[in-house]
């Protein structure tokens, strides 16, 4: 008899094995990454989502906290074909339900064909299919969380020191820790700021670069970060990663939309339109820029032509939809951070 169940929005209830007990609900998404399960589970962009691993064995090199991207696990639950005891014990200790013995190839195909969907999970010795269905019903009844930034951002600002060559104001909308380390490794002092930081606070700090981080959910829910871009474009170099690209585009006359199942994995091919070069990238997002506004599309996804890079030499803006810092994934695009800091010495023009 099964001791775990996964109820899908499309109507199916799947039997599974409980690896970490509890109940959970959320948007069911998948990642194709074959390594980096620690980084994925601690990535704030997965907040309020149920993360399915398409790779069959998760946990085959243990769990080490130096690989974490934040101080906690962010998905509401984890789903896999097989989870090792190390990962199961970590998830149990963190109070995050987990199930395995699911045909994840079939599940990922359903998400790919039907789109990201709501789900409910129940795991443990006393659970029934009705418990998972109750979680699904509760998830269906939830309104969109418009203040999700409050769950993933820092409460108070702090500084991670590099060599003091630059001051970067990193707006934490759910930032991965490796974004900070990628900047400090290049000599920058990184001021990590709450997602609702005001223009007055930025003026007081007087940074060299305004950097909008990755984060979960709809970029329309990060109005304070968008206001910062609107306020300082033309006065400060501006950069963004993932959700940060979407926020910057919206601030500069662009539009965003939700994707069917998003881009999540470490093998997304991106073509640079200027050089023709194709690189492999790490990605984790469910929204994309549909109209770039005042920015130029400089890179596109090879699979679906969605914008992967937006630039404006005139305005001093540089953004990427993928994660140049990787962790996990290929390091083909680490030079993005060098280019961001090079913006400091370039003249910029005031936006109309």
Secondary structure in CASP SS format (residue, H / E / C, confidence):
PFRMAT SS
TARGET T0000
AUTHOR 0000-0000-0000
METHOD secondary structure of the structure
MODEL  1
X C 1.00
X C 1.00
X C 1.00
X E 1.00
X E 1.00
X E 1.00
X E 1.00
X E 1.00
X C 1.00
X C 1.00
X C 1.00
X C 1.00
X E 1.00
X E 1.00
X E 1.00
X E 1.00
X E 1.00
X E 1.00
X E 1.00
X E 1.00
X C 1.00
X E 1.00
X E 1.00
X E 1.00
X E 1.00
X E 1.00
X E 1.00
X E 1.00
X E 1.00
X E 1.00
X E 1.00
X C 1.00
X C 1.00
X C 1.00
X C 1.00
X C 1.00
X H 1.00
X H 1.00
X H 1.00
X H 1.00
X H 1.00
X C 1.00
X C 1.00
X H 1.00
X H 1.00
X H 1.00
X C 1.00
X C 1.00
X E 1.00
X E 1.00
X E 1.00
X E 1.00
X E 1.00
X C 1.00
X C 1.00
X C 1.00
X E 1.00
X E 1.00
X C 1.00
X C 1.00
X C 1.00
X C 1.00
X C 1.00
X C 1.00
X H 1.00
X H 1.00
X H 1.00
X C 1.00
X C 1.00
X C 1.00
X C 1.00
X C 1.00
X C 1.00
X C 1.00
X C 1.00
X C 1.00
X E 1.00
X E 1.00
X E 1.00
X C 1.00
X C 1.00
X E 1.00
X E 1.00
X C 1.00
X H 1.00
X H 1.00
X H 1.00
X H 1.00
X H 1.00
X H 1.00
X H 1.00
X H 1.00
X H 1.00
X C 1.00
X C 1.00
X C 1.00
X E 1.00
X E 1.00
X E 1.00
X E 1.00
X C 1.00
X C 1.00
X C 1.00
X H 1.00
X H 1.00
X H 1.00
X H 1.00
X H 1.00
X H 1.00
X H 1.00
X H 1.00
X H 1.00
X H 1.00
X H 1.00
X C 1.00
X C 1.00
X E 1.00
X E 1.00
X E 1.00
X E 1.00
X E 1.00
X E 1.00
X E 1.00
X C 1.00
X C 1.00
X C 1.00
X C 1.00
X C 1.00
X H 1.00
X H 1.00
X H 1.00
X H 1.00
X H 1.00
X H 1.00
X H 1.00
X H 1.00
X H 1.00
X H 1.00
X H 1.00
X H 1.00
X C 1.00
X C 1.00
X C 1.00
X C 1.00
X C 1.00
X C 1.00
X C 1.00
X C 1.00
X H 1.00
X H 1.00
X H 1.00
X H 1.00
X C 1.00
X C 1.00
X C 1.00
X C 1.00
X C 1.00
X E 1.00
X E 1.00
X E 1.00
X C 1.00
X C 1.00
X C 1.00
X C 1.00
X C 1.00
X E 1.00
X E 1.00
X E 1.00
X E 1.00
X E 1.00
X E 1.00
X E 1.00
X C 1.00
X C 1.00
X C 1.00
X C 1.00
X H 1.00
X H 1.00
X H 1.00
X H 1.00
X H 1.00
X H 1.00
X H 1.00
X H 1.00
X C 1.00
X C 1.00
X C 1.00
X E 1.00
X E 1.00
X E 1.00
X E 1.00
X E 1.00
X E 1.00
X E 1.00
X C 1.00
X C 1.00
X C 1.00
X C 1.00
X H 1.00
X H 1.00
X H 1.00
X H 1.00
X H 1.00
X H 1.00
X H 1.00
X C 1.00
X C 1.00
X C 1.00
X E 1.00
X E 1.00
X E 1.00
X E 1.00
X C 1.00
X C 1.00
X C 1.00
X C 1.00
X C 1.00
X C 1.00
X H 1.00
X H 1.00
X H 1.00
X C 1.00
X H 1.00
X H 1.00
X H 1.00
X H 1.00
X H 1.00
X H 1.00
X H 1.00
X H 1.00
X H 1.00
X H 1.00
X E 1.00
X C 1.00
X C 1.00
X E 1.00
X E 1.00
X E 1.00
X E 1.00
X E 1.00
X E 1.00
X C 1.00
X H 1.00
X H 1.00
X H 1.00
X H 1.00
X H 1.00
X H 1.00
X H 1.00
X H 1.00
X H 1.00
X C 1.00
X C 1.00
X C 1.00
X E 1.00
X E 1.00
X E 1.00
X E 1.00
X E 1.00
X E 1.00
X E 1.00
X E 1.00
X E 1.00
X E 1.00
X E 1.00
X E 1.00
X E 1.00
X E 1.00
X E 1.00
X E 1.00
X E 1.00
X E 1.00
X C 1.00
X C 1.00
X C 1.00
X C 1.00
X C 1.00
X E 1.00
X E 1.00
X E 1.00
X E 1.00
X E 1.00
X E 1.00
X E 1.00
X E 1.00
X E 1.00
X E 1.00
X E 1.00
X E 1.00
X E 1.00
X E 1.00
X C 1.00
X C 1.00
X C 1.00
X C 1.00
X E 1.00
X E 1.00
X E 1.00
X E 1.00
X E 1.00
X E 1.00
X C 1.00
X C 1.00
X C 1.00
X C 1.00
X C 1.00
X E 1.00
X E 1.00
X E 1.00
X E 1.00
X E 1.00
X E 1.00
X C 1.00
X C 1.00
X C 1.00
X C 1.00
X E 1.00
X E 1.00
X E 1.00
X E 1.00
X C 1.00
X C 1.00
X E 1.00
X C 1.00
X C 1.00
X C 1.00
X C 1.00
X C 1.00
X C 1.00
X C 1.00
X C 1.00
X C 1.00
X C 1.00
X C 1.00
X H 1.00
X H 1.00
X H 1.00
X H 1.00
X H 1.00
X H 1.00
X H 1.00
X H 1.00
X H 1.00
X H 1.00
X H 1.00
X C 1.00
X C 1.00
X C 1.00
X C 1.00
X C 1.00
X C 1.00
X C 1.00
END
